[in-house]
Amino acid sequence: MSGILAGISDARLYSACVVVVLYLTTCAYFLWPRRRPAIVVSGNNHATLIAFASQTGFAADLANRTAQSLQAAGAPVMLASLQNIDERILREAKSALFVVSTTGEGDAPDPAAGFVRNVLDSSVPLKELSYGVLALGDREYDNYCAFGHRLDQWLRHQGATALFDVIEVDNGDEGALRHWQHQLSVLSNSPDLPDWEAPRYERWRLTAREHVNPGSAGDACFHIELRPQADASASWEAGDIAEIDPRNSTWDTRLESLPHREYSIASLPTDGAIHLLVRQMRRPDGEPGLGSGWLTAGAKIGEDIAVRVRSNPNFHAPETNVPLILIGNGTGIAGLRALIKMRIAGGRHRNWLIFGERNVAHDRFYGEELEQWRARGQLERIDLMFSRDQPERRYVQHRVRECADELRRWIAEGAAIYVCGSLQGMAPAVDAALSEALGADTLEELAIAGRYRRDVY
Ligand SMILES: Cc1cc2nc3c(=O)[nH]c(=O)nc-3n(C[C@H](O)[C@H](O)[C@H](O)COP(=O)(O)OP(=O)(O)OC[C@H]3O[C@@H](n4cnc5c(N)ncnc54)[C@H](O)[C@@H]3O)c2cc1C
């Protein structure tokens, strides 16, 4: 086919042919021999490419569901096995989602061998491409999710922009798959996309709620406490996520099946309660956000909330007593607070917090507690950045740049860096500042070694 097309200059004709070929091969994949349900595949330049690499069919199924979710949200999609993807398709795509398994010794699934040989070993300029990776694997094996990470690294090196960090799925973990669905709802701007599988919620009671930033220039934030009821298993680790069912919401009766919402847990089981720090969001029409509206205003104190704890191993504290640099903004302090508490409980005091909000007068989340930890020597260093307290805006990334020498010293001493907070703005700016301070190669090595981790949303 490429020979026939070589003489045709019209790139659009080529694209159309490619789409037809993808459509036919994808239909063939789903219809034969497994007789999977075929989906309507619509292809054009604005379509999100959904590419899968499947050994047993699981990645193909998830890619199919991904396509269906985006289509339900009105987003055009182009679904294809990685074996049918070439450089040109990647160059023409504006956004792509990759659903890929890892097999053997960290290898790509067999059908993707040609893609690995022909594409991953070459260099393709992909500055226009935004992408996300769902990496399927099994934590029991070495090289967990290795192919997903290899693909992610290759895409970054080609200049493509990650929409979010690689989502690892251990053995089909439903919580991780719901996190992927959260990203699909953000990508398609459809916050009401239903969950593929509703979480198995447990009952927790709303026992405390405090407005912690009255007078703030930002939206209201609430410290929230949820205590386990009879059936709830109150075990989690710092870094884990609470999935909340906004089903009881009196704010929104339009939907039968409401999607879960995710919040970083700010406490430890020894606190006896899940603490959350929730910012009250509003939809463009002024309606309260589904989850944040329910937690911060809709639910009454003493009311039961359906909660499921999602393990988030990628953001668990380092296992050894290495120094820890914690960087974040806004409600990102929630996940960092749990990590600091855990470090202190383990007698690990080499902790350095770099945290940003708007005004010191209104936005010192957990300010007294942080100060106490510093006074007791449990938090070695705190750098607070209040962006609006001086004429020029100053953010955490500025502090990272100013502290480059000290950061390099901590890294030389084996420190890990954990970042929690805004995916828009903060996370990429901090990433760029760290890359400047430490060098892009070092930062990549730290990420591979699990010493640079992020929980950003
Ligand atoms: C891993 C993870 C951890 C999170 N931890 C926290 C946390 O600790 N505290 C917290 O307050 N939130 C946290 N969030 C965000 C939270 O899950 C919800 O997205 C947020 O509360 C808005 O949901 P909603 O149902 O209230 O609003 P929706 O009904 O979804 O919509 C509200 C409006 O806000 C916009 N919107 C939705 N999400 C965001 C966002 N993240 N940033 C900017 N605009 C948005 C939508 O476009 C919409 O217009 C976390 C998200 C993830 C994925």
PDBQT file of the ligand as one rigid body, heavy atoms in Angstrom, charges set to zero:
ROOT
HETATM    1  C1  LIG A 501      -5.408  11.488  42.733  1.00  0.00    +0.000 C 
HETATM    2  C2  LIG A 501      -6.291  12.691  43.023  1.00  0.00    +0.000 A 
HETATM    3  C3  LIG A 501      -6.233  13.299  44.261  1.00  0.00    +0.000 A 
HETATM    4  C4  LIG A 501      -7.024  14.416  44.524  1.00  0.00    +0.000 A 
HETATM    5  N1  LIG A 501      -6.944  14.989  45.758  1.00  0.00    +0.000 NA
HETATM    6  C5  LIG A 501      -7.682  16.087  46.039  1.00  0.00    +0.000 A 
HETATM    7  C6  LIG A 501      -7.607  16.708  47.323  1.00  0.00    +0.000 A 
HETATM    8  O1  LIG A 501      -6.860  16.283  48.225  1.00  0.00    +0.000 OA
HETATM    9  N2  LIG A 501      -8.384  17.794  47.538  1.00  0.00    +0.000 N 
HETATM   10  C7  LIG A 501      -9.219  18.314  46.567  1.00  0.00    +0.000 A 
HETATM   11  O2  LIG A 501      -9.908  19.319  46.838  1.00  0.00    +0.000 OA
HETATM   12  N3  LIG A 501      -9.295  17.747  45.345  1.00  0.00    +0.000 NA
HETATM   13  C8  LIG A 501      -8.572  16.632  45.059  1.00  0.00    +0.000 A 
HETATM   14  N4  LIG A 501      -8.672  16.041  43.822  1.00  0.00    +0.000 N 
HETATM   15  C9  LIG A 501      -9.632  16.589  42.847  1.00  0.00    +0.000 C 
HETATM   16  C10 LIG A 501     -11.019  15.957  43.101  1.00  0.00    +0.000 C 
HETATM   17  O3  LIG A 501     -10.973  14.577  42.823  1.00  0.00    +0.000 OA
HETATM   18  C11 LIG A 501     -12.112  16.534  42.200  1.00  0.00    +0.000 C 
HETATM   19  O4  LIG A 501     -11.664  16.536  40.872  1.00  0.00    +0.000 OA
HETATM   20  C12 LIG A 501     -12.518  17.941  42.594  1.00  0.00    +0.000 C 
HETATM   21  O5  LIG A 501     -13.000  17.943  43.938  1.00  0.00    +0.000 OA
HETATM   22  C13 LIG A 501     -13.609  18.446  41.677  1.00  0.00    +0.000 C 
HETATM   23  O6  LIG A 501     -14.626  17.489  41.656  1.00  0.00    +0.000 OA
HETATM   24  P1  LIG A 501     -16.169  17.884  41.815  1.00  0.00    +0.000 P 
HETATM   25  O7  LIG A 501     -16.938  16.645  41.680  1.00  0.00    +0.000 OA
HETATM   26  O8  LIG A 501     -16.380  18.693  43.047  1.00  0.00    +0.000 OA
HETATM   27  O9  LIG A 501     -16.385  18.858  40.606  1.00  0.00    +0.000 OA
HETATM   28  P2  LIG A 501     -17.006  18.474  39.172  1.00  0.00    +0.000 P 
HETATM   29  O10 LIG A 501     -18.453  18.243  39.336  1.00  0.00    +0.000 OA
HETATM   30  O11 LIG A 501     -16.182  17.389  38.605  1.00  0.00    +0.000 OA
HETATM   31  O12 LIG A 501     -16.741  19.771  38.333  1.00  0.00    +0.000 OA
HETATM   32  C14 LIG A 501     -16.378  20.996  38.907  1.00  0.00    +0.000 C 
HETATM   33  C15 LIG A 501     -15.714  21.933  37.918  1.00  0.00    +0.000 C 
HETATM   34  O13 LIG A 501     -14.362  21.992  38.256  1.00  0.00    +0.000 OA
HETATM   35  C16 LIG A 501     -13.537  21.606  37.169  1.00  0.00    +0.000 C 
HETATM   36  N5  LIG A 501     -12.546  20.724  37.749  1.00  0.00    +0.000 N 
HETATM   37  C17 LIG A 501     -12.715  19.442  38.098  1.00  0.00    +0.000 A 
HETATM   38  N6  LIG A 501     -11.590  18.971  38.641  1.00  0.00    +0.000 NA
HETATM   39  C18 LIG A 501     -10.701  19.971  38.641  1.00  0.00    +0.000 A 
HETATM   40  C19 LIG A 501      -9.359  20.086  39.078  1.00  0.00    +0.000 A 
HETATM   41  N7  LIG A 501      -8.699  19.053  39.646  1.00  0.00    +0.000 N 
HETATM   42  N8  LIG A 501      -8.742  21.282  38.935  1.00  0.00    +0.000 NA
HETATM   43  C20 LIG A 501      -9.388  22.327  38.369  1.00  0.00    +0.000 A 
HETATM   44  N9  LIG A 501     -10.661  22.255  37.936  1.00  0.00    +0.000 NA
HETATM   45  C21 LIG A 501     -11.303  21.100  38.065  1.00  0.00    +0.000 A 
HETATM   46  C22 LIG A 501     -14.414  20.932  36.159  1.00  0.00    +0.000 C 
HETATM   47  O14 LIG A 501     -13.993  21.274  34.865  1.00  0.00    +0.000 OA
HETATM   48  C23 LIG A 501     -15.775  21.510  36.479  1.00  0.00    +0.000 C 
HETATM   49  O15 LIG A 501     -15.994  22.663  35.735  1.00  0.00    +0.000 OA
HETATM   50  C24 LIG A 501      -7.896  14.930  43.545  1.00  0.00    +0.000 A 
HETATM   51  C25 LIG A 501      -7.944  14.306  42.295  1.00  0.00    +0.000 A 
HETATM   52  C26 LIG A 501      -7.163  13.196  42.032  1.00  0.00    +0.000 A 
HETATM   53  C27 LIG A 501      -7.241  12.560  40.692  1.00  0.00    +0.000 C 
ENDROOT
TORSDOF 0
